Amino acid sequence: MVSETGGQLKRQLLDMTPDSLAAALKEMGEPAYRAKQILQWVYERGATSWEEMTNLSKALRERLADQFVIYSSEVVRRAASTDGTVKLLLRWPDGATSECVMIPMDKQKTACLSSQVGCPVGCRFCASGLDGLQRNLSTGQIIEQALHARREALAAGDRLSNIVFMGLGEPLANYDNVLASVEIINAEWGLGIGARKITISTVGLPKQIRKLAHEGYQLNLALSLHAPNDALRQELIPWAEKISIRELTDACRVYFETTGREITLEYTLLAGTNDSDANARELAGFVKRLRCNVNLLRYNPVDPLPYKRPSAEAAHAFQERLRSLGVNAHIRRSRGKDIDAACGQLRRREMQSQGGISLPVVDG
C-alpha cells in the first residue's frame, strides 16, 4: 500500500517481505542485505522511526524516510481496563479508524486485530457493522496493529504470544491481505508467532474456508455461529440468508480433515434470544456433526441495540446443558468491560463524539 505523508506518496514498509524490500532497495542502488537490517530493526528491536536505525548511514536513513513510511497511524484513543486489557483506536491517513486490543490471559498476551474499517456482515447485535463497511485494511495496516499491541504487551512485562483476527470486519472478506499478514506474523524475520497461536474468526464464508484449508498453515479457525438453526441465524446475521449452516458444516469439515485443526464455535449468548434449553439441544446436535469445541460468550450490550447480556447463572446453565449432552463447552471470560469491550464500540463512541454519525432509532 502507498501512504500519503505531507503531500508525498510513500510506500508502506510493513506491507513488505524481505524479497520485496530487497527489490525496492535495489532500485535505490542499495545492496540486498540492507533489507534484513531494516526488518531486524522493526521486528526484533521495535524501531518506530528511521532515526533509530543507527547502523545505517544518516544519508541512507534520509533517503529511506523520503520513500517509505514505517508507521502511518495515529493513536487517537487508548483505553486501559482494570483487568489489564488495552484497547487502541487508530486513525489512518485517509481519516478511517480501526481498533486493536491487547488482552492479557494468565501468562499469554493476545492481540485482537481488525481486518476492515467497519464490517459488511451487519450482525444485528454487533457495533462493528452498524455503519457498514468503509474499506479493507492493507497488510501493513494489519501488521501495524500487531506491533502496537506488542508494545503494550512489552510494557506490561511480557511478550506478545497470540494473535486473533476477531476485531472489526470479516477476515475472510479481506482474504489476500489477511493471509499476507499471517505470513509476516508467522515468519521468523517477522513477529515469529507460531501458526497454532494464530486464530482467524469468521462468520462463515465456505469458499474461503476451503481455500484457507489448503494454504499450508496450521491456523486455528473459529466459526461465529451464534445460533443453532438457520431461521434464528438469519435473524441475527444477514449474510446467513445466503449461507446455510449445512454449507458451513461441510466447509469446516474440509478444514479439519485437511489441517487436523479442531474448529472452535463462537456462540454469543443473547438473553432470551438464543440461550434456551431447546437452543442448547439444537447446538449439541450441530456439534456432533463436526469435530469442534464451543466458546460461549456473554453478550456485551451495545447502545442502542435491544439485546441483553444473560446472567452468569443463565450462562452456566446453558454450558452445563451442553456438557450433559457431550459437548466440550467453555464460557469465555469477558475482558475490558469498563472500556467499551465489544468490537466496534470504541470506534463508534469516538465517531459520535466527533459528530460523524447519528444513532438509529430501535423499536423496543
Residue pairs with C-beta under 8 A, 6 or more apart in sequence:
1 11
1 12
1 15
1 138
1 139
1 140
1 141
2 9
2 10
2 11
2 12
3 9
3 10
3 11
3 12
3 69
3 72
3 93
4 10
4 93
5 69
5 72
5 93
8 66
10 66
10 67
10 68
10 69
11 24
11 67
11 68
11 69
12 68
12 69
12 72
12 138
12 140
12 141
13 21
13 38
13 42
13 68
13 69
13 70
13 140
14 42
14 70
14 71
14 139
14 140
14 141
14 143
14 144
14 147
14 184
15 138
15 139
15 140
15 143
15 180
16 24
16 140
17 183
17 184
17 187
18 35
18 36
18 39
18 189
19 35
21 35
21 38
21 39
22 32
22 34
22 35
24 67
25 31
25 32
25 34
25 35
26 32
28 63
28 67
30 60
34 56
34 60
36 189
37 53
37 55
37 56
38 53
38 56
38 64
39 189
39 190
40 189
41 47
41 52
41 53
42 70
42 147
43 189
43 190
43 191
43 192
45 52
46 147
46 150
46 151
46 154
47 53
47 70
48 70
48 71
49 70
50 56
50 61
50 62
50 64
50 65
50 70
51 61
53 61
56 64
71 144
71 147
72 92
72 93
72 140
72 141
72 144
73 90
73 91
73 92
73 141
73 144
73 148
74 90
74 91
75 88
75 89
75 90
75 148
76 89
76 90
76 91
76 97
76 350
77 88
77 89
77 346
77 350
78 86
78 87
78 88
78 89
79 86
79 87
79 88
79 89
79 336
79 339
79 340
79 346
80 86
80 339
81 87
81 335
81 336
81 337
81 338
81 339
81 341
82 338
83 104
83 335
83 336
84 104
84 156
85 101
85 102
85 103
85 104
85 335
85 336
85 339
85 341
86 101
86 102
86 149
86 152
86 156
87 99
87 100
87 101
87 336
87 339
87 340
87 341
87 346
88 99
88 100
88 101
88 102
88 145
88 148
88 149
88 152
89 97
89 98
89 99
89 346
89 347
89 350
90 97
90 98
90 99
90 100
90 144
90 145
90 148
91 97
92 98
92 117
92 141
96 117
96 134
96 135
97 117
97 347
97 350
97 351
98 114
98 116
98 117
98 137
98 141
98 145
98 167
98 168
98 347
99 114
99 167
99 168
99 343
99 344
99 346
99 347
100 111
100 112
100 113
100 114
100 145
100 146
100 148
100 149
100 167
101 111
101 112
101 149
101 167
101 336
102 109
102 110
102 111
102 112
102 149
102 152
102 153
102 156
102 160
103 109
103 110
103 111
103 112
103 335
103 336
104 110
104 153
104 156
104 158
105 335
107 158
107 161
108 161
108 162
109 149
109 153
109 156
109 158
109 159
109 160
109 161
109 162
110 160
110 161
110 162
110 163
110 164
111 145
111 146
111 149
111 150
111 153
111 160
111 162
111 163
111 164
112 149
112 164
112 166
112 167
113 142
113 145
113 146
113 149
113 163
113 164
113 165
113 166
113 167
113 181
114 137
114 142
114 145
114 167
114 168
114 169
115 136
115 137
115 142
115 165
115 167
115 168
115 169
115 170
115 171
115 173
115 174
115 177
115 178
116 133
116 134
116 135
116 136
116 137
116 168
116 169
116 170
116 173
116 174
117 133
117 134
117 135
117 136
117 137
117 168
117 169
118 128
118 129
118 131
118 132
118 133
118 134
118 135
118 168
118 169
119 126
119 128
119 129
119 132
119 133
119 168
119 169
119 170
119 344
120 129
120 132
120 133
120 169
120 170
120 173
121 128
121 129
121 170
121 203
121 237
121 238
121 239
122 129
122 130
122 132
122 237
122 238
122 239
123 129
123 203
123 224
123 226
123 236
123 237
123 238
124 235
124 236
124 237
124 238
124 305
124 307
125 236
125 268
125 270
125 299
125 302
125 305
125 307
126 302
126 342
126 343
126 344
127 302
127 305
127 342
127 343
127 344
127 345
127 347
127 348
128 167
128 168
128 169
128 343
128 344
129 344
130 302
130 344
130 348
130 360
131 348
131 351
131 357
133 169
136 169
136 173
136 174
136 177
137 145
137 169
137 174
137 177
138 177
139 177
139 180
139 181
139 184
142 177
142 178
142 181
143 181
143 184
143 185
143 190
143 191
145 167
146 160
146 163
146 181
146 185
146 191
147 191
149 160
150 159
150 160
150 191
153 159
153 160
153 161
154 160
160 191
160 193
161 193
161 197
162 193
162 197
162 198
162 199
163 185
163 191
163 193
163 197
163 198
163 199
164 198
164 199
164 201
164 222
165 171
165 178
165 198
165 199
165 200
165 201
166 199
166 201
166 222
166 343
167 343
168 343
168 344
168 347
170 202
170 203
170 205
171 178
171 200
171 201
171 202
172 178
172 200
172 202
172 205
172 208
172 209
172 212
173 205
173 208
175 208
175 211
175 212
178 200
179 212
179 215
182 195
182 198
182 200
182 217
182 219
183 190
184 190
184 191
185 191
185 193
185 198
186 192
186 193
186 194
186 195
186 198
186 217
194 218
195 217
195 218
195 219
196 218
196 219
196 220
196 261
198 217
198 219
198 220
199 219
199 220
199 221
199 222
199 264
200 212
200 219
200 220
200 221
200 222
201 222
201 223
201 224
201 266
202 208
202 209
202 221
202 222
202 223
202 224
203 223
203 224
203 237
203 239
203 240
204 223
204 224
204 225
204 239
204 240
204 243
204 248
204 251
205 243
206 243
206 247
206 248
206 250
206 251
207 251
209 221
209 248
209 251
209 252
209 254
209 255
210 251
210 254
210 255
212 219
212 221
212 255
213 254
213 255
213 258
213 259
214 258
217 259
218 259
218 260
218 261
219 259
219 261
220 261
220 264
221 252
221 255
221 261
221 263
221 264
222 263
222 264
222 265
222 266
222 295
223 248
223 252
223 263
223 264
223 265
223 266
223 292
224 237
224 266
224 268
225 233
225 245
225 248
225 265
225 266
225 267
225 283
225 286
226 233
226 236
226 237
226 266
226 267
226 268
226 270
226 274
227 233
227 235
227 236
227 237
227 240
227 274
227 279
228 274
228 279
228 282
228 283
228 285
228 286
229 245
229 282
230 240
230 244
230 245
232 273
232 274
232 279
233 240
233 245
234 240
234 241
236 270
236 273
236 274
245 286
249 286
249 289
249 290
252 263
252 290
252 292
253 290
253 291
255 261
255 263
256 262
256 263
256 290
256 291
256 292
262 291
262 292
262 293
263 290
263 291
263 292
263 293
264 292
264 293
264 294
264 295
265 283
265 286
265 287
265 292
265 293
265 294
265 295
266 295
266 297
267 274
267 283
267 294
267 295
267 296
267 297
268 274
268 297
268 298
268 299
269 275
269 296
269 297
269 298
269 299
269 310
269 314
269 315
269 318
270 299
270 307
270 308
270 310
271 299
271 307
271 308
271 309
271 310
271 311
271 314
272 308
273 307
275 310
275 314
275 315
275 318
277 321
279 318
280 318
280 321
280 322
280 325
281 321
281 325
283 294
283 322
283 327
284 322
284 325
284 326
284 327
287 294
287 322
287 327
288 326
293 327
293 328
293 329
293 330
294 322
294 327
294 328
294 329
294 330
295 329
295 330
295 331
295 332
296 315
296 318
296 319
296 329
296 330
296 331
296 332
297 331
297 332
297 334
298 309
298 310
298 312
298 315
298 331
298 334
299 307
299 308
299 309
299 310
300 309
300 334
300 337
300 341
300 342
300 345
301 307
301 308
301 309
301 342
302 342
302 344
302 345
303 359
304 359
304 360
304 361
304 362
305 362
306 362
306 363
306 364
310 318
315 331
316 331
319 329
319 330
319 331
322 329
323 329
334 341
335 341
339 346
340 346
340 349
348 357
351 357
352 359
